[in-house]
Amino acid sequence: MDFFSGILEWFARFWETLTWGRIALVLSFTVISIIASYGLIVIGMIKIPADYFSSTYVKEINRDEHFSLRWAAFIIKNTVGFLLIIAGVIMIFTPGPGVPTILLGLMMMDIPGKRPLEAKLIQRPMVLSAVNELRAKYNKPPLIMD
């Protein structure tokens, strides 16, 4: 019973401190994050090779760059991917493109076992058709699925 009374007390304190400025701040953050997510999704889905989800896809690694530059890019790419996954999970429960954002985050990360999860997400009929329509709009070939 203490748990529920604690929640009710938190809501009461929250409601008392709620101002129009805070509402505007949260609303602004929500709108900006949705716009940024859509922008990143469009760029990501257009830039990936058509055979990215195919079993024949081989990732190119640029060995010409300095080790520290490759390592920094690896850390930044994985951090951004992780943040996109977190944002996508949040967007599942709030307005925004949750599943495509999670997919983009997974594609950015270098973790073992991500390929089956990526394939499961992209093979959802609504997601695959939306991605292929987007790619067609920018004169890119549709994604090849195995």
ABEGO torsion letter per residue (X at the ends): XAAAAAAAAAAAAAAAABBAAAAAAAAAAAAAAAAAAAAAAAAAAAABBAAAABAABBBBBBAABBAAAAAAAAAAAAAAAAAAAAAAAAAAABBEBAAAAAAAAAAABBBBGAAAAAAAAAABAAAAAAAAAAAAAAGBBBBBBX
